[in-house]
Amino acid sequence: MNQIIQGTEHSIKLTSTEVASLWTSYQNDTMAICVLTYMLAKVEDAEIRPVFEFALELATTHIEIISGIFREEKHPIPYGFTDEDVDISAPRLFSDAYWLIYLHEMTIHGLAGYAVALTTSTRSDIRDYYTQCNHSSTDLYNKTTDILLSKGIFSRPPHISIPDKAEFVKKQSFLNGWFADRRPLNAIEISNIFFNLEKDLVSRALHIGFSQVTKSKEVTDFMVRGTDMTYKHIEVFSSILHENDLPSPNHWESEVTNSTTSPFSDKLMMFHSLLLLSTAVGFYGAGMAVCMRRDIGLQYQRIITETQKLTEDGAELFIDKGWMEQAPQADDRKKLAHT
């Protein structure tokens, strides 16, 4: 991947969207390095270890490339996360099985982010970089999926009967979702509900673990709020599936140990929580956009509102603690005019 960047000379400045993608990637990858380093210090399953090593190698390579781009552009390198944010001597906080499903879900987040980064980039070297990121993340996704399947802990989405023929919607009641008018879920609705439910289950277990080990009372309270909120959302999505006699994904709460010693800084855990919450809003929005039942659409709206409120409260706490690194921003022309 280094050859893609080093073998190309550019006189064109980075656009704001390219800076945004690289800056965000740097934050996420430095956090990932801390988490993966701790994972590798605790993992016991010999089948899982190579996947974590591969993921750590990818994140480390990404940081080297992004740092090189920023240096060439004389752009300040972000602070991100460092060795100070991880303690590999801390006891095990999650099981190997949880870390594997966690890595699987975070790889999905990465793929979504890299797709946006690629399609909002213009310079050829940046496009080449994010093309490679998509390829390597796809490889990681396949590796985690294969191992989850081989261990029998992958939650396959529900099966539905194959229709006899293609059909068209004939009644406006197709859009209803109230009382007797409620039709069965269609495949698109099932897909998004299951997808979001799976993410909430992984997120809830992470918040439970973090709530046990945070040092600050404010951060602990925030993690408990995250735990409680995701439980409510899990109940909503699960009930919708169960009403249609469809199964829910695996729960992961039992994969959290009873450790109260933190492997990560409060700053890293807050950042991680906010990352999960903010990306969840996007995934919920995608689910709502393709949902054709009004009652489910209203459930998505409520869930999005609740998640946004918690995210905003978390961002305020993050700022109060002095942890929020400021992303590059446009010039304040009015301020410059009065200097």
Secondary structure, 3 states (H helix, E strand, C coil): CHHHHHCCCCCCCCCHHHHHHHHHHHHHHHHHHHHHHHHHHHCCCCCCHHHHHHHHHHHHHHHHHHHHHHHHCCCCCCCCCCHHHECCCCCCCECHHHHHHHHHHHHHHHHHHHHHHHHCCCCHHHHHHHHHHHHHHHHHHHHHHHHHHHCCCCCCCCCCCCCCCCCCCCCHHHHCCCHHHCCCCCHHHHHHHHHHHHHHHHHHHHHHHHHHHCCCHHHHHHHHHHHHHHHHHHHHHHHHHHHCCCCCCCCCHHHECCCCCCCECHHHHHHHHHHHHHHHHHHHHHHHHHCCCHHHHHHHHHHHHHHHHHHHHHHHHHHHCCCCCCCCCCCCHHHHHCC
